[in-house]
Amino acid sequence: MKSKTKYLLSEVEISEIFQNSKLGKVDSFYAMGAGEFNSVYCVKCNQKEYVLKIAPHVDKKVLTYEKDMLRTEIKWYERIGQGTAIRIPKVYYSDFSKSIINADYFIMEKLDGVQMDNFKSDCLQSDSHASKLAAMASEIHRIKNDKYGYEQNGLFEDWYQAIKAMTQNLINDAKSAGHKSKSGNKLLTYIEKYKEILKKADCSMVNFDLWTPNVICNTDEYGNISYAWIDPERTFWGDRISDFVALEFGKPLENKIQSIESYNGVADEPIKITTEIKIRYHIAMAYLALIQEVEKYYRYSIFNYGWIRNVVSAKILYNKAFKYLGSVNI
């Protein structure tokens, strides 16, 4: 998708990047992916295909949590590779020096297969995607930390402090773009109201981007399906219930039966739906709405599909989250 943050490269720049990486001479390349923040290219070099991922230009305004996000993404790949059985692409080379282009970038393995949202197989049931995503989420949630938040922005002692700071940063980002977020400030009041409940959340690796395009599916000669995870760039340390916002997106938490059953079937710590869990879930839902509300100012023009989609989605998420958070009696 077209986005203001994408740094588009010339053939000369891509050739110089690969020459510098010592991977060889570029044979061909093309832009790939439906991503909306970084630029991504498939580059063929010595008969082998690679993926080149480029952060926005250093002078491009981005959201606070998106600053240096590409660097942190490599760390998340390493943690997934070391702490789970989930397949990830190998990162061959990274450069944060800005010596060739005015942006961070890295080169990684191009995985065989197609994105989960485009994957068709006679072996899959209609609910298999939701089951697999939930099972993968349970694996990364086993990776723990003692501090919360985005590593690139600084970590906090508990989830209350972290989600409060994350929310305030987005409100400030909106202000920097010339806008006010009434809904963002409303979310802050609920974060304060449920402060003690938020403090109870354990600290796990949270992807917060569990959409089917971020999983690559492939079928071998025997019909066995393999899954690999890409783009863990929006990951943070925090409340694991946050990942359920994207799982079976749009359904109330208690109706996400397939995801919860699949998750609990393999998780070290099963999810039990309580009032406190639902409060934390709806705080995360409103936080996603705030991201969608604010990021459109940085990425899209007002008539762009991304702008319209974000407006509609944020409104729906805010309404659901605030309706619940305003109705709870604790």
N, C-alpha and C positions, 0 to 999 in steps of 0.2 A: 504494500500500500504506500502511496505517496505520503511523505512526512517531511516537515521542515527540518527535523534533526538528522536526517540521513546525509552522510558525507559520501558523495559520489566520486569515484576515482577514475582517472584516465588510464589508458593502456600503458602509458609510460610509467605511471606511479605503481601500478600493480606489478609490472615487470621488475622495477627497482626493488620493491618489497621482497619478491621471491629471490632475486639475485642476492640480496642482503641476507636472506634466511639460509642460503646455501642449499635450497631444495631443488634448484635447477632453473632452466629457462622455461618461460611460460609459452605454452602452445596455443591455448585459447582460454576464454573466460566468459562468464555471463552472470548478471545479477540474479539472485535467487531469493526465495522465501517471501512470506507475506508479513514479515516483521515491520514494526512501526516506529522503531527507535534507531537501531544500528543499521549500517549497510552490510550486506552479506553477499559474497561472490563465490561461485564455484569456479575454481581455477584448475585447469589441466596442465600438468607439468611432468615431463618425462613419462607420458602415458598413464599417469596416476592423477586422480582428482582430489583436490583439497577444498576446504572451506576457509575463506578469508573473511574475518569479521572485524568491522571497523566501528569504533565509537564516534560520536559526533565531533565535529571540529571543535578545537579548544575554545574558540570564541563564541560558539553557539550556546545560548541560554538553555539550560535544562533544569529539571526539578532537583531539589536538594539531594534526595536519595539516589538520583541518577548520576551524580558526579563520581567519577572514578569507578563506576559500576562494572565496567568491562574487566578491570583488574581483579575485582572481588569475584567475578564469575569464575575465573580460573581456580581460585581457592575452593569454591563450591564444587567444581568438578573433581578436585582432588579429594575432598571429603566424601563425596558420593562414591568415588572409586575405592577409597580405603575402608569406608564404613558400611557399605551395602553390597548386594550382589547385582545391582542395576548396572547395565552396560552404559557406558558413556563414551563419547569420542575422545581419542587421544589428542592432546594439544602438542603440536610439534614445535611451535615457535611463537614467541610474543615479544613485542617491542613497545615500550612506554617512553622512549627517549624523545619522540617528536622530531627525529633527525631526517626522516624521509617525508612524512606527512604530518600535519598538525593535529594528530589524533592518536590515541592508543589503538592497537590492533593485535590480533593473534591469528595463527593459522592452525587449523585442526583437521582431523580425519573427516572425510566425507563418508557417512554411513550408508550402506546399502539399504534400500527399502523406501517406504513412503510414509508420510505423516499419518497418524492414527485416524484423523478425520476423513482421510481419503482412502483408507485401507478397507478392502473388501475381502472376505474369506468365508467359505462355506463352514469353516470350523468355528466361527464366532456366532454367539447368540446376540440378540439385540442389546443386552445389558452388559456384555463382556467388557466394553471400553470402560464403563464406570467401575466395574470390579477391579480391573487391572490398575487403573489410576489410583484407586483407594489402597490397593495392596502395595503399590510403589510408595505412596505417601507414608504408609506404616513403617517402611524401611528407613526412610530419611528421618522420621520422627524418633528413631532410636539414637540418632546422633544428638548429643546433648551439649549444653554449655552452661556456664554460671552467670553470664551477662546477656542482656536482651537488646534487640534493635538491629539496625543496619551497621555493619562493620565500618563502612565508608563514612558514616556520620558520627561514630562514637557510641559506646554501649552503656547500658544502664543496669541498676541493681535488680529491678523487677519489671514485670510487663506493664504495670500501671505507668511508671516513669517513661518507659520506652514508647508505648503507643501514644501517650500524651505528647511527647516530643515529636514523634513522627507526624502526628496530626497538626501540631503547631507549625512544623516546617512547611507542610502543604498549604496551610493558610497564608503563611508568609510568601510562598511561591506565587499564590494567586495575587497577593498584593503587589508583588514585584512586576506582575504582568498587567497591573492596572485594574484588578478586580477584587471584590470582597466575596468571602464565602460565608454566608449566613448559616448554611448547613454545617460547615466545618466548625464554626463556633458552637453550634448546637451539639455537635458530637463531643466537643470538649466538656460541655456541661454534664453529659452522660458519663464520660470517662471519670470525671470527678465524683459524680454520684455513686458510681459502682467501683470506686477506688479499691476498697478492701477485697472485693471479689476478683478484680484484675490482678491484684498482688499475689493471689493464690496460684496463678497459672505457672506450670512448669516451663522450662526453657528447652525448646527443641529446634532443630533445623526446620524451617517452614518455607516451602517453595513459593506459595502465594501466586502461582501462575500455572495452575494445574489444568491446562487446556489441552485437548487432543492434538493440536498442531505441534506441541512440544514433545511428542513421543513418536519415535520412528519405529515402524513395524516392518518385519521382513519374514518371509516364509522360505524354509529350506526345501530340499528335494523330497523330503519325507512328509511335508505338510506341517511341520512344527513351526510355530510362530515365535519369533524373538522380539524383544522390546528394548529400545534404548532411549535414554533421556537426553534432551538437548535444552539449551537456553535456561540454566538455573540462575540467571542474572538478577532476578528480583527477590531472591531468597533473603530471609532475615532470621535472626534468632528470636523466637517468641512462642506464642500460644499456638499449639498444634491444631486446635479446633479451627483456626483461621483457614487452613487448607480445605475445609469442608465447604467454604463459600463457593468455590469453583466446581467442586464435585457435584454432579447432577444439578447444575446451575439452574436457579430459579425455583427449586422446590424448597419448602420449609424443611428445617433440619430434621424434624421427626419423620418426614416422608422420604428421606434419602436412604431408604431401606437397603437397596443394593450396595451402596457405598459403605454404609455403617456395618452391615453384615460381613462384607468382604474385608474391611479394615479390621474388625474385631476378630475375625477368624485367624489372622496372622500377627496381630499387634501384640507387643509386650504389655502394653497398657490399653485395654479396650476402652472405647468411648461409651460413657453412660450419660444419657440425656437427662440432665437435671436443670432446674431453673438457673443455677449459676452458669452452667455450660451454655445455655441458650443466651444468657446475657453476654457472655464473652463472644459467642458466635455473632450476635447482632452488632456488637461493637466492631468486629472485623468486617462485617458486611458494610457498615457505614463508612469504614476506612477505605474500602475498595471504591465505594461511591465517590468519596472525596478525591481519590487518585484520578478517577475518570472525569470528574468535574474540572480539575485543575490542569491535567495534562493536555487537554484539548487546546488550551491557550498557547502551548509551547509547540504543538505538532501540526495543527490543521488550520485551514481557513474555514470561515463560517459555513460555507456551502459544501465542504468536503464530507464524504460519507462518514469518516472517522469522527468528525465533530458531532454530526447528528446522532450517530450511534451512542457516543458517550453521553450526550445530553439525555437521551431516552433511558439508557441503562442506569445512569446515576440517579435519575428521578425515581425509578422503580426501586432501586436498592435503598435509597434514603427512606422512602415511604414505608417499606417493610421493616427496616431496622428501627426507625423512630417510633413506629406504631407499637412494636413490641416493647422497646425500652421504656416507653412512656406508660405502659400498662402494668408493669411489674410492681408488685407490692412486697417489699422485703424490709 
